[in-house]
Amino acid sequence: MVADELWLQDIFSHHIPAGPVGVRQQLLTLYYQDFQQLNRFLINQYALVSYERDIAPVVPTTVNLDALRQLMAEYNHDFDLIDERPLQLLQQSEVDNHIAKVVKMMTNMINSGQLVEQLIMPQDKGDL
């Protein structure tokens, strides 16, 4: 969620500002085409592979198996992307910088124990 919030602040809002619906729709079309190309870049950059095995045996009963299967199908769909082409709206360098920023921020949060505190401790400390 931290990475998503940073993406919205640093990249999405920069390229898709509020404005006339027609202009915004054109920008969104380019944005989503670039986003698909970025999936291909991430697959190649990090040597990702599709996951075709049955996940049911390893999923805890507290997890919605149907929702997880849908998520896995969407993940695997990224491996069937269209041919590689240049980015039209986004820049590779800003994506690389975003990834480095998120990695650094998450590493700092983990090392400081801040992430663990947020996951374990109630947000409203008045409940204690």
Long-range contacts (C-beta under 8 A, 24 or more apart in sequence): 2-102, 2-105, 2-106, 2-109, 3-102, 3-106, 6-98, 6-101, 6-102, 6-105, 7-98, 10-94, 10-98, 10-101, 11-90, 11-94, 11-95, 11-98, 15-89, 15-90, 27-89, 30-88, 30-89, 31-89, 31-90, 33-88, 34-87, 34-88, 34-89, 34-90, 35-90, 36-78, 36-81, 36-82, 37-81, 37-84, 37-85, 37-86, 37-87, 38-87, 38-90, 38-95, 39-78, 39-81, 40-78, 40-81, 40-84, 41-92, 41-95, 43-78, 43-79, 49-79, 50-75, 50-76, 50-79, 51-75, 51-76, 52-76
